[in-house]
Amino acid sequence: MLPLSKIRMVRPLLAGAILASILLCASGAVAQSATPASPQPESVQRFIGMFSDPDVQRFLQQQSEAAKAVTEPPVATPNADPSFSEFTMRFRVHASNLLGAIQSFPSEIMRGAAILDQDVQANGGTRPIFLVAAFVAVGLAAQWLFWWISAGWRSWMARAPYATVVERVIALTARILWAACYVLSFGLGSIGFFLLFQWPPVIREIVVGYLFAIVVFRLASALFDVFLAPRAEEEGGFRVVPITSDAAGHWAKRLGYLVGWYAFGWVSIRLLGTLGFSVPARQLAAYSLGLVLLFIGIEAVWRRPSQLAAGRASRIGLRARNWLWTVYFVAVWLLWVVGAMRLFWIAVVCAALPGAIALTKASVNNILRSSTDEEDGHKKGTVVSVIVERGIRAALIVGAIILLAGALDIRLTQMTMQDSPLLRLVRGLLSAGIILLVVDLAWSVVKVLIDRKLGDTEAVLEVGSERERRRTRLRTLLPILRNFLMILFVAIAIMMALSSLGVEIGPLIAGAGVVGVAIGFGAQTVVKDVISGMFYLLDDAFRVGEYIQSGSYKGTVESFSLRSIKLRHQRGAVYIVPFSELGAVQNMSRDWAIEKMTITITYDSDIEKARKIIKKIGLELFEDPQFKPTTIEPLKMQGIDSLGDSGLLLRMKVMTLPGQQFTLKRRALRMIHEAFNENGIKLAVPTVQVSGGRDDAIAAAAQQTLAAHNAASAAGPT
């Protein structure tokens, strides 16, 4: 079976042969059915007489040999690469056609000039170039009229601010819209006015084609002027692409020339087909016009402004890069000339795609940057910036994949049994690349949403408020949700990519389920930890920043993982506790906390006076700006708790926000101690009382003896 490329090349020849057979059969039937006296039409006689012409016979012989060379497979040599042999054969045919086009090009020019001259004579002798110049002048007049009408629009754009993202987007949209309307006025004034009149077909196509090329050139120049803004510093504008003014002016001019010349060449090649030029002749003209594009690209590279230092090493490195780009441009042009279109598109995509992605990323970040990001010194991603940046990047990569698939003749959505394993692998890799790009875009959006929500929770709020409780809950749950979604996206991407590569994922999923069950039986503790942690979080048992106690473990919750919790003890130690070992959890950071205090005073103290002093101190602390935000109920005495061995035990309590009771307790005890001393209320201290026997005299004598002994000891040895 012939390859698809060969069938496409043979199809026009087969159609021509069938048409010729039909004409010959029809002429034979007419000749047999006609009477001898009826003469054949003059057109039929002329057609039959053409086959006796030596030039026509030579032409048919050449076409037959070319068709035979294309349709017949090349003779396979030992260890020869079929693709290389096919390319070599096509290159020989292509080169011979170009050589034939060089020889026949003068005659084809004369034939095209004759066709054009017929329409010129029918139009009264007016040449198309004069028509193009005249209607360009009309277009410029219409363009000047729009310039005069849009004076207010232009003055507003000159004063438009670019401080915020919204202002930049509005100003850039207005400038792009104005540039489009400016060029559209030229197009309507030139092409639109030209089409109002009746013209010969060839002249109409020539004039409209070149006017269209001029419109494309002016539109490209206007858009490059908007995005690169070479005079942004002088006019106070905004440059989308973050480069210097010299580089902006250089590339705006060269890129405009490239687009304009490409439009001119494309229109010229189409007009050559209209004038009857053969395909090889049009290819020869296209390659000649492509040389101008090559020279423009090389000149743009060598004369681009350098941002490097003026050292010798920098100059050598810059020159080396210039030579590399020159070799690349020449190689791409040669691939195009020899007809190696697959290698041509691969080379173009490999060089253009990374630069386009980097340029798009820098431009999007430049447009969507905010003043707060500049003050903080780091870039904070937004959902809009991620969607725009990753979306454009995905669109560029997907477009490159589709372009390469078309160049390599790979149908991404079809697979036949005739496809080679390499072709199926390439198709699968391209499809997998598209899937990974879509998953990456979705994950980037989700990640930015979660990260920005976590960033919002860093703000310090009022302790104990509902917003503070919600903040701590979000800081607890969002990191776990982010990790879970990351694993989910990775699993989905891997499965879909393997499926696009032709791998049966059904057995993989079933095998993963069996392995999961086996792991579950072998790692019951891990599974128990994960499930216990899920229920702890669903019950809202604790959050990041709260102080909890479970058995012998206590501390402030710092972070979570899928199977454990990290607690920071007040002395600095860190506990990593699996969820399954927590058990009952005592949360000391919820809602409110009551701190109870006790003091002991002597039995002869005034209880009522002590109660009033404690109440007064409690009210003072309640009104203190330091403790007022965290105190729920003021300090008060509850009464006598018990009659102790050394005095009366008084109990007090105070209600505060969780974790704030300790500071207030220390201040309250200090103030109570000072107030009791000032008011003559003595705090009881433990004492030991020694009592004697019945005879007081014996006790007095013992006391005198002890005093004498102490005095002698104090006097020392004599």
Secondary structure as the mmCIF struct_conf table of DSSP 4:
data_model
#
loop_
_struct_conf.conf_type_id
_struct_conf.id
_struct_conf.beg_label_comp_id
_struct_conf.beg_label_asym_id
_struct_conf.beg_label_seq_id
_struct_conf.end_label_comp_id
_struct_conf.end_label_asym_id
_struct_conf.end_label_seq_id
HELX_RH_AL_P HELX_RH_AL_P1 LEU A 4 SER A 33
BEND BEND1 ALA A 34 ALA A 34
TURN_TY1_P TURN_TY1_P1 PRO A 36 ALA A 37
BEND BEND2 SER A 38 SER A 38
HELX_LH_PP_P HELX_LH_PP_P1 PRO A 39 PRO A 41
HELX_RH_AL_P HELX_RH_AL_P2 GLU A 42 MET A 50
TURN_TY1_P TURN_TY1_P2 PHE A 51 SER A 52
HELX_RH_AL_P HELX_RH_AL_P3 PRO A 54 THR A 71
BEND BEND3 GLU A 72 GLU A 72
HELX_LH_PP_P HELX_LH_PP_P2 PRO A 73 THR A 77
TURN_TY1_P TURN_TY1_P3 PRO A 78 ASN A 79
HELX_RH_AL_P HELX_RH_AL_P4 PRO A 82 ALA A 122
TURN_TY1_P TURN_TY1_P4 ASN A 123 GLY A 124
BEND BEND4 GLY A 125 GLY A 125
HELX_RH_AL_P HELX_RH_AL_P5 PRO A 128 ILE A 149
TURN_TY1_P TURN_TY1_P5 SER A 150 SER A 150
HELX_RH_AL_P HELX_RH_AL_P6 ALA A 151 ARG A 159
BEND BEND5 ALA A 163 THR A 164
HELX_RH_AL_P HELX_RH_AL_P7 VAL A 165 GLY A 187
HELX_RH_PI_P HELX_RH_PI_P1 LEU A 188 GLY A 192
HELX_RH_AL_P HELX_RH_AL_P8 PHE A 193 PHE A 194
TURN_TY1_P TURN_TY1_P6 LEU A 195 LEU A 196
BEND BEND6 PHE A 197 PHE A 197
HELX_RH_AL_P HELX_RH_AL_P9 PRO A 201 LEU A 228
TURN_TY1_P TURN_TY1_P7 PRO A 230 ARG A 231
HELX_RH_AL_P HELX_RH_AL_P10 ALA A 232 GLU A 235
TURN_TY1_P TURN_TY1_P8 GLY A 236 GLY A 236
BEND BEND7 VAL A 240 VAL A 241
HELX_RH_AL_P HELX_RH_AL_P11 SER A 245 THR A 274
TURN_TY1_P TURN_TY1_P9 LEU A 275 GLY A 276
HELX_RH_AL_P HELX_RH_AL_P12 VAL A 279 TRP A 302
TURN_TY1_P TURN_TY1_P10 ARG A 303 ARG A 303
BEND BEND8 ARG A 304 ARG A 304
HELX_LH_PP_P HELX_LH_PP_P3 PRO A 305 SER A 306
BEND BEND9 LEU A 308 LEU A 308
BEND BEND10 ALA A 310 GLY A 311
HELX_RH_AL_P HELX_RH_AL_P13 ARG A 312 VAL A 338
TURN_TY1_P TURN_TY1_P11 GLY A 339 GLY A 339
HELX_RH_AL_P HELX_RH_AL_P14 MET A 341 LEU A 368
HELX_RH_AL_P HELX_RH_AL_P15 SER A 371 ASP A 376
TURN_TY1_P TURN_TY1_P12 GLY A 377 GLY A 377
BEND BEND11 HIS A 378 HIS A 378
HELX_RH_AL_P HELX_RH_AL_P16 VAL A 383 ALA A 407
TURN_TY1_P TURN_TY1_P13 LEU A 408 ASP A 409
TURN_TY1_P TURN_TY1_P14 LEU A 412 THR A 413
TURN_TY1_P TURN_TY1_P15 MET A 417 GLN A 418
BEND BEND12 ASP A 419 ASP A 419
HELX_RH_AL_P HELX_RH_AL_P17 PRO A 421 ASP A 456
TURN_TY1_P TURN_TY1_P16 THR A 457 GLU A 458
BEND BEND13 ALA A 459 ALA A 459
TURN_TY1_P TURN_TY1_P17 VAL A 463 GLY A 464
BEND BEND14 SER A 465 SER A 465
HELX_RH_AL_P HELX_RH_AL_P18 GLU A 466 SER A 500
TURN_TY1_P TURN_TY1_P18 LEU A 501 GLY A 502
HELX_RH_AL_P HELX_RH_AL_P19 ILE A 505 GLY A 522
TURN_TY1_P TURN_TY1_P19 ALA A 523 ALA A 523
HELX_RH_AL_P HELX_RH_AL_P20 GLN A 524 LEU A 538
TURN_TY1_P TURN_TY1_P20 ASP A 539 ASP A 540
TURN_TY1_P TURN_TY1_P21 VAL A 544 GLY A 545
STRN STRN1 TYR A 547 SER A 550
TURN_TY1_P TURN_TY1_P22 GLY A 551 SER A 552
STRN STRN2 TYR A 553 PHE A 560
BEND BEND15 LEU A 562 ARG A 563
STRN STRN3 SER A 564 ARG A 568
TURN_TY1_P TURN_TY1_P23 GLN A 570 ARG A 571
BEND BEND16 GLY A 572 GLY A 572
STRN STRN4 VAL A 574 PRO A 578
HELX_RH_3T_P HELX_RH_3T_P1 PHE A 579 GLU A 581
TURN_TY1_P TURN_TY1_P24 LEU A 582 LEU A 582
BEND BEND17 ALA A 584 ALA A 584
STRN STRN5 GLN A 586 ASN A 587
BEND BEND18 MET A 588 ASP A 591
STRN STRN6 ALA A 593 ILE A 601
TURN_TY1_P TURN_TY1_P25 TYR A 603 ASP A 604
BEND BEND19 SER A 605 SER A 605
HELX_RH_AL_P HELX_RH_AL_P21 ILE A 607 GLU A 623
TURN_TY1_P TURN_TY1_P26 PRO A 625 PHE A 627
HELX_RH_3T_P HELX_RH_3T_P2 LYS A 628 THR A 630
STRN STRN7 THR A 631 LEU A 643
BEND BEND20 ASP A 645 GLY A 647
STRN STRN8 LEU A 648 THR A 656
BEND BEND21 LEU A 657 LEU A 657
TURN_TY1_P TURN_TY1_P27 PRO A 658 GLY A 659
HELX_RH_AL_P HELX_RH_AL_P22 GLN A 661 GLU A 678
TURN_TY1_P TURN_TY1_P28 ASN A 679 GLY A 680
HELX_LH_PP_P HELX_LH_PP_P4 ILE A 681 LYS A 682
STRN STRN9 LEU A 683 LEU A 683
HELX_LH_PP_P HELX_LH_PP_P5 ALA A 684 ALA A 684
BEND BEND22 ARG A 694 ARG A 694
HELX_RH_AL_P HELX_RH_AL_P23 ASP A 696 ALA A 715
#
